[in-house]
Amino acid sequence: MWFQKTILLKSRPRGFHLITFELLEQLSELKRIRQGLAHFFVQHTSASLTINENADSDVRRDLESHFMAQVPERAPFYRHTLEGDDDMPAHIKATLVGSSLSIPVRDGRLALGTWQGIYLGEHRRDGGARSVVATLHGSSD
């Protein structure tokens, strides 16, 4: 079985945001897959997807603090500056983190570890709503 759907995520401020439940709320088709893969792809060049700690929100804040220090705004060597001070750093952060995830599916659920959740990395101050293409592939009942 193959299934694909575009999921629209609400607008969020810059930072790392736990979106596991928002994705699952819009992906009821996942329950039909006994064994397979879920692939998630964010359709933006200034946002990213990653898997990390789902229990302590300090992890998300610390990640954002690290990225702000590692990839600062207004670096004197940036040439791509017409779309704002946060745009080029957002492209760099999205490249470092990545735009897609593949997660095993087992018995109609994502086979994430106990403390794992899916994060949206919003790398613009206000990137607006974000689109994630979800593709499911696997065997069903």
Backbone as a printed PyTorch tensor [residue, N CA C, xyz], in Angstrom:
tensor([[[ 0.8350, -1.1790,  0.0000],
         [ 0.0000,  0.0000,  0.0000],
         [ 0.8830,  1.2480,  0.0000]],

        [[ 0.4920,  2.1840, -0.8110],
         [ 1.1300,  3.5010, -0.8430],
         [ 0.0700,  4.5450, -0.5390]],

        [[ 0.4450,  5.5700,  0.2050],
         [-0.4620,  6.6760,  0.4950],
         [ 0.3850,  7.9290,  0.6640]],

        [[-0.1310,  9.0570,  0.1540],
         [ 0.5910, 10.3210,  0.2990],
         [-0.3930, 11.4480,  0.5670]],

        [[ 0.0470, 12.3550,  1.4260],
         [-0.8120, 13.4720,  1.8310],
         [ 0.0760, 14.6420,  2.2360]],

        [[-0.3790, 15.8600,  1.9440],
         [ 0.3140, 17.0530,  2.4100],
         [-0.3810, 17.5530,  3.6700]],

        [[ 0.4050, 17.7400,  4.7110],
         [-0.0980, 18.1930,  6.0020],
         [ 0.3510, 19.6340,  6.2040]],

        [[-0.5950, 20.5090,  6.4970],
         [-0.2910, 21.9150,  6.7510],
         [-0.1280, 22.1120,  8.2520]],

        [[ 1.0440, 22.5800,  8.6540],
         [ 1.3360, 22.8600, 10.0590],
         [ 1.0680, 24.3270, 10.3490]],

        [[ 0.5770, 24.6080, 11.5300],
         [ 0.3100, 25.9970, 11.9100],
         [ 1.6140, 26.7890, 11.9790]],

        [[ 1.4940, 28.0850, 11.8530],
         [ 2.6370, 28.9810, 11.9380],
         [ 3.2190, 28.9560, 13.3500]],

        [[ 4.5450, 29.0040, 13.4190],
         [ 5.2340, 28.9910, 14.7040],
         [ 6.3720, 30.0090, 14.6800]],

        [[ 6.7790, 30.4900, 15.8540],
         [ 7.9450, 31.3720, 15.9020],
         [ 9.2350, 30.5700, 15.7240]],

        [[10.3410, 31.2650, 15.5700],
         [11.6280, 30.6100, 15.4200],
         [11.8850, 29.6980, 16.6200]],

        [[12.4320, 28.5170, 16.3420],
         [12.7540, 27.5650, 17.3960],
         [12.4740, 26.1490, 16.9410]],

        [[12.6560, 25.2230, 17.8530],
         [12.3670, 23.8090, 17.5950],
         [11.0560, 23.4620, 18.2880]],

        [[10.1360, 22.8580, 17.5410],
         [ 8.7780, 22.6050, 18.0160],
         [ 8.4310, 21.1320, 17.8550]],

        [[ 7.9160, 20.5310, 18.9250],
         [ 7.4790, 19.1440, 18.8940],
         [ 6.1770, 19.0670, 18.0970]],

        [[ 6.1800, 18.3280, 16.9750],
         [ 5.0110, 18.2850, 16.0900],
         [ 4.4710, 16.8710, 15.8910]],

        [[ 4.9590, 15.9140, 16.6530],
         [ 4.5410, 14.5230, 16.4670],
         [ 3.0310, 14.3920, 16.4590]],

        [[ 2.3750, 14.9340, 17.4760],
         [ 0.9250, 14.7670, 17.5940],
         [ 0.1680, 15.5240, 16.5060]],

        [[ 0.6730, 16.6750, 16.1030],
         [ 0.0320, 17.4250, 15.0220],
         [ 0.0780, 16.6320, 13.7120]],

        [[ 1.1920, 15.9650, 13.4470],
         [ 1.2850, 15.1260, 12.2510],
         [ 0.3340, 13.9360, 12.3530]],

        [[ 0.3430, 13.2550, 13.5010],
         [-0.4810, 12.0560, 13.6650],
         [-1.9720, 12.3650, 13.6250]],

        [[-2.3740, 13.5270, 14.1330],
         [-3.7890, 13.9180, 14.0830],
         [-4.3060, 13.9990, 12.6510]],

        [[-3.4220, 14.3420, 11.7280],
         [-3.8230, 14.5080, 10.3340],
         [-3.4610, 13.3030,  9.4660]],

        [[-3.0330, 12.2170, 10.0870],
         [-2.5680, 11.0550,  9.3310],
         [-3.2080,  9.7750,  9.8660]],

        [[-4.5270,  9.7470,  9.8860],
         [-5.2520,  8.5770, 10.4070],
         [-4.9750,  7.3180,  9.5760]],

        [[-4.5290,  7.4870,  8.3450],
         [-4.2270,  6.3540,  7.4570],
         [-3.0870,  5.4900,  8.0030]],

        [[-2.2840,  6.0460,  8.8760],
         [-1.1730,  5.3010,  9.4630],
         [-1.6660,  4.0420, 10.1780]],

        [[-2.8350,  4.1050, 10.7690],
         [-3.3860,  2.9730, 11.5310],
         [-3.5910,  1.7310, 10.6730]],

        [[-3.6700,  1.8970,  9.3590],
         [-3.8990,  0.7590,  8.4520],
         [-2.6300, -0.0240,  8.1450]],

        [[-1.4670,  0.5220,  8.4830],
         [-0.1990, -0.1190,  8.1220],
         [ 0.2970, -0.9830,  9.2790]],

        [[ 0.5220, -2.2480,  8.9860],
         [ 1.0520, -3.1830,  9.9940],
         [ 2.5640, -3.0920, 10.0580]],

        [[ 3.2020, -3.0180,  8.8900],
         [ 4.6570, -2.9650,  8.8150],
         [ 5.0250, -2.1120,  7.6140]],

        [[ 5.8820, -1.1160,  7.8160],
         [ 6.2570, -0.2720,  6.6930],
         [ 7.0880,  0.9250,  7.1160]],

        [[ 6.9830,  1.9820,  6.3160],
         [ 7.7410,  3.2060,  6.5460],
         [ 6.8410,  4.4210,  6.3860]],

        [[ 7.1220,  5.4150,  7.2050],
         [ 6.5160,  6.7420,  7.0360],
         [ 7.6540,  7.6920,  6.6920]],

        [[ 7.4630,  8.4580,  5.6470],
         [ 8.4580,  9.4350,  5.2380],
         [ 7.8220, 10.8150,  5.3380]],

        [[ 8.5230, 11.7550,  5.9690],
         [ 8.0420, 13.1260,  6.1320],
         [ 9.0490, 14.0730,  5.4930]],

        [[ 8.5510, 14.9980,  4.6610],
         [ 9.4070, 15.9320,  3.9270],
         [ 8.8340, 17.3350,  4.0710]],

        [[ 9.5980, 18.2620,  4.6430],
         [ 9.1420, 19.6490,  4.7750],
         [ 9.4900, 20.3880,  3.4800]],

        [[ 8.5070, 21.0750,  2.9190],
         [ 8.6560, 21.7000,  1.5970],
         [ 9.1440, 23.1500,  1.6820]],

        [[10.1400, 23.3900,  2.4770],
         [10.6250, 24.7520,  2.6770],
         [12.1360, 24.7360,  2.8410]],

        [[12.7900, 25.8290,  2.4230],
         [14.2520, 25.9030,  2.4990],
         [14.7360, 26.5990,  3.7620]],

        [[13.8230, 27.0000,  4.6300],
         [14.2160, 27.6680,  5.8770],
         [13.5890, 26.9950,  7.0950]],

        [[13.2280, 25.7210,  6.9390],
         [12.7020, 24.9180,  8.0390],
         [13.2920, 23.5180,  7.9040]],

        [[13.2260, 22.7450,  8.9950],
         [13.8160, 21.4140,  8.9760],
         [12.9980, 20.4580,  9.8300]],

        [[13.3290, 19.1720,  9.6910],
         [12.7160, 18.1240, 10.5090],
         [13.8220, 17.3170, 11.1740]],

        [[13.5960, 16.9410, 12.4140],
         [14.5430, 16.0830, 13.1220],
         [13.8070, 15.3140, 14.2100]],

        [[14.4630, 14.3130, 14.7490],
         [13.9200, 13.5290, 15.8600],
         [14.8110, 13.7690, 17.0690]],

        [[14.1590, 14.0390, 18.2090],
         [14.9290, 14.2340, 19.4270],
         [14.0160, 14.0850, 20.6300]],

        [[14.4720, 14.4830, 21.7860],
         [13.8120, 14.3690, 23.0890],
         [12.3780, 14.9030, 23.0600]],

        [[11.4260, 14.0890, 23.5110],
         [10.0270, 14.5320, 23.4770],
         [ 9.4770, 14.9310, 24.8420]],

        [[10.2690, 14.8220, 25.9030],
         [ 9.7370, 15.0570, 27.2440],
         [10.1530, 16.3990, 27.8460]],

        [[11.3820, 16.8060, 27.6690],
         [11.8950, 18.0090, 28.3210],
         [12.0390, 19.1350, 27.2970]],

        [[11.2170, 20.1660, 27.4280],
         [11.2480, 21.2760, 26.4690],
         [12.5600, 22.0610, 26.5400]],

        [[13.3490, 21.8920, 27.6110],
         [14.6580, 22.5470, 27.6630],
         [15.5600, 22.0920, 26.5220]],

        [[15.3840, 20.8570, 26.0540],
         [16.1870, 20.3650, 24.9300],
         [15.9310, 21.2320, 23.7020]],

        [[14.6730, 21.5370, 23.4330],
         [14.3390, 22.3620, 22.2670],
         [14.9100, 23.7710, 22.4110]],

        [[14.8180, 24.3360, 23.6000],
         [15.3720, 25.6760, 23.8380],
         [16.8980, 25.6640, 23.7000]],

        [[17.5430, 24.6170, 24.2500],
         [19.0030, 24.5320, 24.1430],
         [19.4610, 24.3540, 22.7030]],

        [[18.7290, 23.5660, 21.9340],
         [19.0710, 23.4180, 20.5140],
         [18.9950, 24.7690, 19.8060]],

        [[17.9200, 25.5170, 20.0530],
         [17.7680, 26.8260, 19.4180],
         [18.8920, 27.7630, 19.8420]],

        [[19.2460, 27.7670, 21.1200],
         [20.3400, 28.6220, 21.5990],
         [21.6530, 28.2600, 20.9070]],

        [[21.9040, 26.9670, 20.7670],
         [23.1280, 26.5200, 20.0970],
         [23.1530, 26.9730, 18.6340]],

        [[22.0390, 26.7850, 17.9370],
         [21.9990, 27.1620, 16.5230],
         [22.1280, 28.6690, 16.3310]],

        [[21.5560, 29.4470, 17.2430],
         [21.6870, 30.9080, 17.1360],
         [23.1460, 31.3220, 17.3190]],

        [[23.8750, 30.6350, 18.1960],
         [25.2940, 30.9480, 18.3950],
         [26.1420, 30.4170, 17.2370]],

        [[25.7980, 29.2200, 16.7400],
         [26.5880, 28.5950, 15.6740],
         [26.3880, 29.2970, 14.3370]],

        [[25.1620, 29.7560, 14.0710],
         [24.8330, 30.3770, 12.7780],
         [24.1770, 31.7340, 13.0600]],

        [[24.9750, 32.7500, 13.2950],
         [24.4260, 34.0560, 13.6820],
         [23.8150, 34.8170, 12.5060]],

        [[22.9630, 35.7500, 12.8400],
         [22.4310, 36.6630, 11.8230],
         [23.4740, 37.7320, 11.5200]],

        [[23.3400, 38.3490, 10.3500],
         [24.1620, 39.4830,  9.9210],
         [25.6670, 39.1910,  9.8730]],

        [[26.0410, 37.9600,  9.5500],
         [27.4730, 37.6800,  9.3650],
         [27.9640, 38.5010,  8.1700]],

        [[29.1250, 39.0930,  8.2680],
         [29.5750, 40.0100,  7.2120],
         [29.8140, 39.3470,  5.8560]],

        [[29.9310, 38.0300,  5.8170],
         [30.2130, 37.3400,  4.5510],
         [28.9480, 36.8570,  3.8400]],

        [[27.7520, 37.0240,  4.4370],
         [26.5120, 36.6190,  3.7540],
         [26.2540, 37.5390,  2.5680]],

        [[25.9280, 36.9690,  1.4380],
         [25.5530, 37.7400,  0.2530],
         [24.0440, 37.7360,  0.0580]],

        [[23.3850, 36.6640,  0.4620],
         [21.9250, 36.5210,  0.3120],
         [21.2600, 37.2110,  1.5060]],

        [[20.9600, 38.5120,  1.3350],
         [20.4520, 39.3090,  2.4560],
         [19.1460, 40.0400,  2.1500]],

        [[18.6450, 39.9450,  0.9320],
         [17.4660, 40.7240,  0.5400],
         [16.1800, 40.3090,  1.2540]],

        [[16.1200, 39.0780,  1.7540],
         [14.8900, 38.5920,  2.3920],
         [14.9260, 38.7160,  3.9110]],

        [[15.8720, 39.4490,  4.4580],
         [15.9240, 39.6760,  5.8960],
         [17.1370, 39.0560,  6.5450]],

        [[17.4590, 39.5660,  7.7260],
         [18.6390, 39.1040,  8.4540],
         [18.5540, 37.6480,  8.8820]],

        [[17.3370, 37.1170,  9.0100],
         [17.2010, 35.7340,  9.4710],
         [17.1270, 34.7200,  8.3320]],

        [[17.1080, 35.1880,  7.0760],
         [16.8850, 34.2680,  5.9570],
         [18.0930, 33.3910,  5.6450]],

        [[19.2630, 33.9690,  5.4350],
         [20.4280, 33.1410,  5.1050],
         [20.7790, 32.2020,  6.2520]],

        [[20.7720, 32.6710,  7.5170],
         [21.0120, 31.7180,  8.6070],
         [19.9760, 30.5860,  8.6120]],

        [[18.7410, 30.8890,  8.2390],
         [17.7030, 29.8500,  8.1870],
         [18.0340, 28.7990,  7.1340]],

        [[18.5450, 29.2240,  5.9950],
         [18.9340, 28.2590,  4.9580],
         [20.0780, 27.3690,  5.4490]],

        [[21.0410, 27.9450,  6.1380],
         [22.1760, 27.1690,  6.6450],
         [21.6920, 26.1540,  7.6840]],

        [[20.8440, 26.5960,  8.6110],
         [20.3270, 25.7000,  9.6490],
         [19.5180, 24.5580,  9.0390]],

        [[18.6990, 24.8710,  8.0390],
         [17.9060, 23.8330,  7.3790],
         [18.8100, 22.8120,  6.6890]],

        [[19.9180, 23.2770,  6.1170],
         [20.8660, 22.3650,  5.4830],
         [21.5430, 21.4750,  6.5250]],

        [[21.9050, 22.0380,  7.6520],
         [22.5740, 21.2630,  8.7040],
         [21.6630, 20.1940,  9.3110]],

        [[20.3900, 20.5310,  9.5040],
         [19.4630, 19.5970, 10.1550],
         [18.8570, 18.6290,  9.1430]],

        [[18.3750, 19.1260,  8.0170],
         [17.7960, 18.2670,  6.9840],
         [16.3100, 18.5090,  6.8020]],

        [[15.8110, 18.0530,  5.6660],
         [14.4230, 18.3340,  5.2910],
         [13.5060, 17.1230,  5.3520]],

        [[14.0290, 15.9410,  5.6920],
         [13.1510, 14.7700,  5.6860],
         [13.5450, 13.7530,  6.7480]],

        [[12.5690, 12.9040,  7.0660],
         [12.7450, 11.8150,  8.0220],
         [12.0680, 10.5660,  7.4880]],

        [[12.6690,  9.4200,  7.7060],
         [12.0270,  8.1300,  7.4460],
         [11.9350,  7.4070,  8.7830]],

        [[10.7140,  6.9740,  9.1280],
         [10.4690,  6.3420, 10.4220],
         [ 9.7560,  5.0190, 10.1870]],

        [[10.2290,  3.9320, 10.8130],
         [ 9.5270,  2.6590, 10.6810],
         [ 8.1090,  2.7420, 11.2530]],

        [[ 7.2120,  1.9730, 10.6410],
         [ 5.8430,  1.8540, 11.1340],
         [ 5.6440,  0.4090, 11.5700]],

        [[ 5.0840,  0.2530, 12.7620],
         [ 4.8130, -1.0790, 13.3000],
         [ 3.4190, -1.0680, 13.9280]],

        [[ 2.5520, -1.9550, 13.4550],
         [ 1.1960, -2.0980, 14.0150],
         [ 0.4440, -0.7670, 14.0800]],

        [[ 0.5120, -0.0130, 12.9870],
         [-0.2610,  1.2190, 12.8620],
         [ 0.2700,  2.4090, 13.6300]],

        [[ 1.5120,  2.3180, 14.1090],
         [ 2.1060,  3.4070, 14.8860],
         [ 3.5290,  3.6670, 14.4210]],

        [[ 3.9900,  4.9100, 14.6020],
         [ 5.3910,  5.2010, 14.3350],
         [ 6.2320,  4.4640, 15.3790]],

        [[ 7.2770,  3.7970, 14.9360],
         [ 8.1310,  3.0310, 15.8430],
         [ 9.2340,  3.9320, 16.4120]],

        [[ 8.8040,  5.0140, 17.0570],
         [ 9.7360,  5.9190, 17.7160],
         [10.1190,  5.3370, 19.0700]],

        [[11.2910,  5.6930, 19.5620],
         [11.7060,  5.2830, 20.8910],
         [10.8920,  6.0070, 21.9570]],

        [[10.9930,  5.5390, 23.1860],
         [10.2050,  6.0700, 24.3000],
         [10.3130,  7.5800, 24.4270]],

        [[11.4880,  8.1310, 24.2830],
         [11.7010,  9.5570, 24.5050],
         [11.8810, 10.3340, 23.1970]],

        [[11.4690,  9.7580, 22.0800],
         [11.6640, 10.4280, 20.7970],
         [10.3870, 11.0990, 20.3030]],

        [[10.5690, 12.2610, 19.7130],
         [ 9.4770, 12.9700, 19.0670],
         [ 9.9920, 13.6600, 17.8210]],

        [[ 9.0740, 14.0300, 16.9420],
         [ 9.4260, 14.7260, 15.6980],
         [ 9.3910, 16.2220, 15.9550]],

        [[10.4710, 16.8940, 15.5730],
         [10.5670, 18.3520, 15.7130],
         [10.4790, 19.0120, 14.3440]],

        [[ 9.7970, 20.1460, 14.3150],
         [ 9.9410, 21.1020, 13.2210],
         [10.9630, 22.1160, 13.6940]],

        [[12.0080, 22.3140, 12.9160],
         [12.9370, 23.4110, 13.1660],
         [12.4600, 24.5930, 12.3420]],

        [[11.9140, 25.5940, 13.0110],
         [11.4980, 26.8290, 12.3230],
         [12.6620, 27.7950, 12.4670]],

        [[13.3010, 28.1150, 11.3500],
         [14.5250, 28.8950, 11.4070],
         [14.3430, 30.3580, 11.0270]],

        [[13.1230, 30.7620, 10.7030],
         [12.8180, 32.1870, 10.4830],
         [12.0980, 32.7110, 11.7150]],

        [[12.1600, 34.0190, 11.9310],
         [11.4270, 34.6000, 13.0610],
         [ 9.9460, 34.2840, 12.9590]],

        [[ 9.4300, 34.3830, 11.7440],
         [ 8.0290, 34.0330, 11.4820],
         [ 7.9590, 33.4510, 10.0790]],

        [[ 8.1140, 32.1410,  9.9840],
         [ 8.1390, 31.4800,  8.6880],
         [ 6.7570, 31.2200,  8.1030]],

        [[ 5.7170, 31.4130,  8.9110],
         [ 4.3640, 31.1400,  8.4350],
         [ 4.0400, 29.6540,  8.5200]],

        [[ 2.8960, 29.3070,  7.9830],
         [ 2.4790, 27.9010,  7.9660],
         [ 3.4830, 27.0990,  7.1360]],

        [[ 3.6920, 25.8460,  7.5250],
         [ 4.6510, 24.9840,  6.8240],
         [ 3.9360, 23.7420,  6.3190]],

        [[ 4.3430, 23.2670,  5.1470],
         [ 3.7630, 22.0710,  4.5440],
         [ 4.7280, 20.9050,  4.6630]],

        [[ 4.1730, 19.7680,  5.0990],
         [ 4.9590, 18.5400,  5.2140],
         [ 4.2630, 17.4780,  4.3730]],

        [[ 4.9850, 16.8950,  3.4240],
         [ 4.4510, 15.7780,  2.6340],
         [ 4.7210, 14.4930,  3.4070]],

        [[ 3.6710, 13.7700,  3.7180],
         [ 3.7870, 12.4840,  4.4060],
         [ 3.5160, 11.3830,  3.4020]],

        [[ 4.4300, 10.4410,  3.2950],
         [ 4.2660,  9.2880,  2.4020],
         [ 4.3470,  8.0210,  3.2480]],

        [[ 3.3310,  7.1900,  3.1210],
         [ 3.2840,  5.9180,  3.8470],
         [ 3.4250,  4.7750,  2.8540]],

        [[ 4.1950,  3.7810,  3.2360],
         [ 4.3720,  2.6000,  2.3960],
         [ 4.4870,  1.3960,  3.3100]],

        [[ 3.6880,  0.3840,  3.0350],
         [ 3.7870, -0.8090,  3.8480],
         [ 2.6480, -1.7880,  3.6050]],

        [[ 2.6500, -2.8340,  4.4000],
         [ 1.6080, -3.8450,  4.2800],
         [ 0.4790, -3.5250,  5.2550]],

        [[-0.7290, -3.7950,  4.8210],
         [-1.9020, -3.5440,  5.6670],
         [-2.5900, -4.8710,  5.9410]],

        [[-3.6200, -4.8090,  6.7840],
         [-4.3860, -6.0360,  7.1180],
         [-5.0290, -6.6510,  5.9030]]])
